[in-house]
Amino acid sequence: MQSIRVLSSLVVLTAFVLGSSAAGAATFAFTGKFTSNRGLLINIPVVGNVPCAGLSIMSGPGGMVVPAPVTPAMRTMTMIANNYNCVAHKAGKKITTTGMGVGGAFVIPPNVFSKPFGAYVAAVAVKYAPPVIQLATSFKITGPAPVRTTPPAGTMVNGVNTAAFHAFKAGAWMTQSGRAASMFTWCFGNPACTKITQGTQPIIVKYAGGGNAFGGTMAYLITSGAGLSSLAIGQAGAVGFAILGGMGSQPTGRGYAEYLTDMLGSGPFWGAYKLMTVTRPIVGMQKLITMVSFYLTKAMFPAQINYNYGFPFTTRTVLARNTGTNVGNPAVTTISAKGFDVLTAMGQRNISLVAGGVAATSIGTQTPNMAQMLLPEPGRALQLAAGVVGLLGVAVWRSRKVH
């Protein structure tokens, strides 16, 4: 009789636990991954520490730099967000939602993403943006920071961006200063544009989908470290190396029209260089610079400026596109991605968030940007089931003890 009472009480308790968990707030281990695409040219990080499975991006038309008549008008292609891995979540972090299930709001804790400095400077060939030849980085990626590392710097509301800090919820766009609606278009130099030709640079970002979309803000931080991070730029048979310093908090994902200016430092300049196909860890076969000769003065290779604008994360569709030319070469690149906030058949919440951005440099290049996060909720149903099994085991042990 005692064992029956114990089991009955346990069934009632289990039902209460499952019911209250489904309706109320929940705290669980944070899991996820992150990456950022600078067009189809560069992925941040170049080499990550977790596979990017689950994150994809669509490109087209014009992923390659080719004369406009050769670029197919409607070419599209879906690909993995980063072929060389993403930034992993940091183990041991916890996150709390206001309610379990789709739409539950949360604030992302600090430093939940982490990709430490690599064991070597990773170099990849940059195929589609002449005169850029290769990118070599030793980036460390973290985020978000516990407090702002930059002052509010949106282009709207007199330069002050007051987006809710790291907060994610349905209808988040209404808390993002300067943003008039869930759907919008924005051009470089003309936030009120409707067409790409209306900006001061041939580049545009579009947020589509409308409604009470789920979204929010999160900044990621880049640190270049002691290793030499550089962008190799060819020039009439010579090559110069623009030095990439510690670039700090990135604007894409941080708020509406957040702004960042990067200086591409003047590095060594050589009169000749040699390219060879080499094989490197993770990135595989790459055609990279293996030899330089005839050193020239740095004064012949001046520093350049990179102008970046970024926008918040959303579960809707984001598109970023550039047309025109890159350093005189015809260029058309379109990238897009779509997020979601769904429940799996097991009741597990999966969230995919995307954020657009644009960049232009003083050397005459334009780049569309796209940051992406995948936040799969841990299998709480399985965890609860395991807990129930454990409680049942206790009940059985107690019933035997009574006998």
C-alpha positions in Angstrom: 0.0 0.0 0.0 2.8 2.3 0.9 4.5 1.7 -2.5 1.2 2.6 -4.3 1.0 5.9 -2.4 4.6 6.7 -3.2 4.1 5.9 -6.9 0.8 7.9 -7.1 2.4 10.9 -5.5 5.4 10.7 -7.8 3.1 10.5 -10.9 1.3 13.7 -9.7 4.6 15.4 -9.1 6.0 14.4 -12.5 2.9 15.7 -14.2 3.3 19.0 -12.3 6.9 19.3 -13.3 6.3 18.6 -17.0 3.3 20.9 -17.0 4.9 23.8 -15.2 8.0 23.5 -17.4 6.0 23.7 -20.6 4.3 26.9 -19.5 6.8 28.9 -17.4 10.3 30.2 -17.5 13.2 27.9 -17.9 17.0 28.0 -17.3 19.2 25.6 -19.2 22.7 25.2 -20.6 23.5 27.5 -23.5 24.4 25.9 -26.8 25.0 27.3 -30.2 27.3 28.5 -33.0 28.1 31.7 -34.8 29.7 32.9 -38.1 29.8 36.0 -40.2 30.2 36.2 -44.0 31.8 39.3 -45.6 30.2 38.6 -48.9 31.4 35.4 -50.5 35.0 36.6 -50.0 35.8 36.2 -46.4 34.3 34.3 -43.5 34.8 35.3 -39.9 36.4 33.2 -38.5 38.5 32.0 -41.3 39.1 28.8 -39.3 36.6 28.0 -36.6 36.3 25.5 -33.8 33.0 23.8 -34.5 31.3 22.6 -37.8 28.8 25.0 -39.3 26.2 22.3 -40.0 22.7 23.8 -39.7 23.8 27.3 -41.0 23.4 28.0 -44.7 23.5 31.1 -46.9 22.2 31.7 -50.4 24.3 33.6 -53.0 23.5 34.9 -56.4 23.4 36.5 -58.8 27.1 37.3 -59.4 29.1 35.5 -56.8 32.2 35.9 -59.0 33.6 39.1 -60.2 32.9 38.9 -64.0 31.8 41.4 -66.6 28.1 42.1 -66.3 27.0 40.5 -69.6 28.5 37.2 -68.4 26.9 37.2 -65.0 23.7 35.1 -65.1 20.7 37.3 -64.1 19.1 34.7 -61.8 21.9 32.4 -60.6 21.3 31.2 -57.0 23.2 28.8 -54.9 22.7 27.6 -51.3 25.9 26.7 -49.5 27.1 26.1 -45.9 27.7 29.4 -44.1 31.4 28.7 -43.6 33.4 25.9 -45.1 36.1 26.1 -42.5 33.9 26.0 -39.3 32.1 28.4 -37.0 32.6 29.9 -33.6 31.5 27.4 -30.9 29.6 28.1 -27.7 31.5 28.2 -24.4 30.6 25.3 -22.2 29.0 25.9 -18.8 27.0 29.0 -19.7 23.4 29.2 -18.7 20.5 31.0 -20.3 17.0 31.8 -19.0 13.9 32.4 -21.1 10.6 34.0 -20.0 8.8 31.0 -21.3 9.4 27.7 -22.9 8.5 27.3 -26.6 8.5 29.6 -29.6 8.7 33.3 -28.8 10.1 33.0 -25.3 12.3 36.1 -24.6 15.8 35.9 -23.3 19.0 38.0 -22.8 22.1 36.4 -24.2 24.7 36.1 -21.3 28.1 37.6 -21.9 31.0 35.6 -23.5 28.9 32.7 -24.6 30.7 32.3 -27.9 34.5 31.7 -28.0 37.0 30.8 -30.7 40.5 31.1 -29.1 43.6 32.1 -31.1 44.7 29.4 -33.5 47.9 27.5 -33.3 48.9 29.1 -36.6 48.0 32.0 -38.9 45.3 30.7 -41.2 45.6 31.9 -44.8 43.0 31.4 -47.5 42.9 32.5 -51.2 40.4 35.3 -52.0 39.2 34.3 -55.4 36.5 36.8 -56.3 37.8 40.3 -55.4 40.8 41.3 -57.4 43.2 42.9 -56.6 42.9 41.1 -53.2 44.9 37.9 -53.3 44.7 36.3 -49.9 43.6 36.8 -46.3 45.7 35.6 -43.4 44.3 35.8 -39.8 45.0 34.8 -36.3 41.7 36.1 -35.1 40.2 35.4 -31.7 36.4 35.7 -31.7 34.3 36.2 -28.5 31.0 37.7 -27.7 28.9 39.3 -26.6 30.8 41.6 -24.2 29.3 42.1 -20.7 29.1 45.9 -21.3 29.4 48.1 -24.4 32.9 48.4 -25.6 31.9 51.2 -28.0 29.6 54.2 -27.4 26.1 54.0 -29.1 26.8 54.9 -32.7 23.8 54.4 -34.9 23.1 56.6 -37.8 19.6 57.5 -36.6 18.2 59.5 -33.7 21.1 62.0 -33.7 23.7 59.3 -33.8 22.5 57.5 -30.6 21.5 53.9 -30.8 19.4 52.7 -27.9 18.6 49.1 -28.8 17.9 46.9 -25.9 21.3 45.4 -24.9 21.5 41.7 -25.9 17.8 41.3 -25.5 15.9 38.9 -27.8 12.1 38.8 -28.1 9.1 38.9 -30.5 8.7 42.4 -31.8 12.3 43.4 -30.9 12.5 45.9 -33.8 10.2 48.2 -31.8 13.0 48.8 -29.2 15.6 49.5 -31.8 16.0 53.3 -32.3 15.8 54.8 -35.8 14.0 51.7 -37.1 10.6 52.6 -38.4 9.3 49.1 -39.2 10.1 45.4 -39.1 10.7 45.5 -42.9 13.0 48.1 -44.3 15.7 48.9 -47.0 18.9 50.8 -46.2 21.5 52.1 -48.6 25.0 53.4 -47.9 24.7 57.2 -47.4 20.8 57.1 -47.8 18.9 55.3 -45.1 15.6 56.2 -46.7 16.4 54.5 -50.1 14.2 52.1 -51.9 16.6 51.1 -54.6 20.4 50.3 -54.6 21.0 53.2 -57.1 19.9 55.7 -54.5 22.9 55.3 -52.2 26.3 56.9 -52.3 27.8 53.4 -52.8 26.2 50.7 -54.9 25.2 48.6 -51.9 21.9 47.8 -50.1 20.5 45.8 -47.2 16.9 44.6 -47.0 14.9 43.1 -44.1 11.7 41.3 -45.3 8.9 39.3 -43.8 7.2 41.8 -41.5 5.0 40.8 -38.6 6.0 40.4 -35.0 9.4 38.8 -35.9 11.6 37.4 -33.2 15.0 39.2 -33.0 17.5 41.2 -30.9 21.0 42.4 -30.7 24.4 40.8 -30.1 27.9 42.1 -30.8 30.8 39.9 -31.5 34.4 41.0 -30.9 37.5 40.3 -33.1 41.0 40.4 -31.7 43.9 39.8 -34.0 46.5 38.9 -31.4 50.3 38.7 -31.7 50.1 36.7 -35.0 50.3 38.7 -38.2 46.8 39.2 -39.7 46.9 40.7 -43.1 45.1 41.2 -46.5 47.4 40.8 -49.5 46.6 43.2 -52.3 48.3 42.9 -55.7 49.4 45.9 -57.7 51.0 45.6 -61.2 53.0 42.5 -60.3 53.8 43.8 -56.8 52.0 42.9 -53.6 51.3 44.9 -50.4 50.1 43.6 -47.1 47.4 45.6 -45.3 47.7 44.9 -41.6 44.5 43.9 -39.7 44.8 45.1 -36.1 42.5 44.2 -33.2 39.2 45.3 -34.6 37.0 45.1 -31.5 33.2 45.1 -31.4 31.7 44.5 -34.8 28.6 46.4 -35.9 26.7 43.6 -37.6 24.1 42.3 -35.2 24.7 45.1 -32.6 21.8 47.4 -33.5 20.1 49.4 -36.3 22.7 51.0 -38.6 25.5 50.6 -36.1 28.8 52.1 -37.4 32.5 51.1 -37.3 35.5 52.4 -39.0 38.5 50.1 -39.4 42.0 51.2 -40.4 43.8 48.8 -42.7 47.4 49.5 -41.6 50.2 50.0 -44.1 52.3 46.8 -44.1 55.3 45.7 -46.2 55.3 46.2 -49.9 57.2 43.9 -52.3 58.0 44.4 -56.0 57.3 40.7 -56.9 55.7 37.6 -55.4 55.1 33.9 -56.2 51.9 31.9 -55.9 51.8 28.2 -55.3 49.1 25.6 -54.4 49.7 24.4 -50.8 47.7 22.3 -48.4 47.0 23.7 -44.9 45.0 22.2 -41.9 41.2 22.5 -42.2 41.3 24.9 -45.2 42.9 22.2 -47.5 44.4 23.2 -50.9 44.8 26.9 -51.4 46.7 29.0 -53.9 48.8 31.3 -51.6 51.7 33.6 -51.7 54.8 31.5 -50.9 57.6 33.9 -51.8 58.1 37.7 -52.1 61.1 39.7 -53.3 62.4 43.2 -54.1 61.3 45.0 -50.9 59.8 48.5 -51.6 59.1 51.3 -49.2 55.8 51.2 -47.2 55.1 54.7 -48.3 54.2 53.3 -51.7 51.4 51.2 -50.1 49.3 53.6 -48.0 46.9 52.6 -45.2 43.3 52.3 -46.1 39.9 52.7 -44.3 37.1 50.3 -44.0 33.6 51.7 -43.3 31.1 49.2 -41.8 27.4 49.4 -41.0 25.5 46.6 -39.2 21.9 45.8 -38.4 20.1 43.6 -35.7 19.4 39.9 -35.7 16.1 38.6 -36.9 14.3 35.4 -37.8 13.0 36.9 -41.0 14.8 37.1 -44.4 17.7 39.4 -44.8 19.4 40.3 -48.1 22.6 42.3 -48.7 23.7 43.2 -52.3 26.4 45.2 -54.1 26.6 46.1 -57.7 29.0 48.3 -59.7 32.7 47.7 -59.6 35.5 46.6 -57.2 38.6 48.6 -58.0 37.5 49.0 -61.6 36.4 45.3 -62.0 32.6 44.8 -62.6 31.1 43.1 -59.5 27.6 41.9 -58.6 27.2 40.0 -55.3 24.0 39.1 -53.5 23.8 37.1 -50.3 20.7 36.2 -48.3 19.7 34.1 -45.3 16.5 33.4 -43.4 16.1 32.6 -39.8 13.4 30.7 -37.8 12.1 30.0 -34.4 10.5 26.5 -34.3 9.8 23.5 -32.1 11.0 20.1 -33.1 8.8 17.0 -32.8 10.4 16.4 -29.4 9.4 19.8 -28.2 12.9 21.2 -28.4 13.2 24.9 -29.5 15.6 25.7 -32.4 16.4 29.3 -33.2 18.3 30.6 -36.3 19.0 34.3 -36.4 20.5 36.4 -39.2 21.8 40.0 -39.3 22.8 42.0 -42.4 25.5 44.6 -42.9 27.4 46.5 -45.6 31.0 47.8 -45.9 33.0 50.0 -48.3 36.7 50.7 -48.4 38.7 53.7 -49.5 40.4 51.5 -52.2 37.0 51.3 -54.0 35.5 47.9 -52.8 32.0 47.2 -51.5 31.0 44.2 -49.5 27.7 42.8 -48.3 27.8 41.2 -44.8 25.7 38.5 -43.1 26.1 37.3 -39.5 24.3 34.1 -38.4 23.6 32.3 -35.1 22.1 28.9 -34.5 20.8 28.4 -31.0 19.5 24.8 -30.5 17.8 24.4 -27.2 19.2 21.4 -25.2 16.9 18.4 -25.3 15.0 19.3 -22.1 12.3 16.7 -22.8 15.0 14.1 -22.6 16.5 15.6 -19.5 13.1 15.6 -17.8 12.5 12.1 -18.9 15.8 11.1 -17.4 14.8 12.9 -14.2 11.5 11.1 -14.1 13.2 7.7 -14.6 15.5 8.6 -11.7 12.5 9.5 -9.5 10.7 6.3 -10.4 13.9 4.4 -9.5 13.8 6.1 -6.0 10.1 5.1 -5.7 10.8 1.5 -6.5 13.7 1.4 -4.0 11.5 2.9 -1.3 8.7 0.4 -2.1 11.2 -2.5 -1.7 12.5 -1.0 1.5 8.9 -0.9 3.0 8.6 -4.6 2.2 
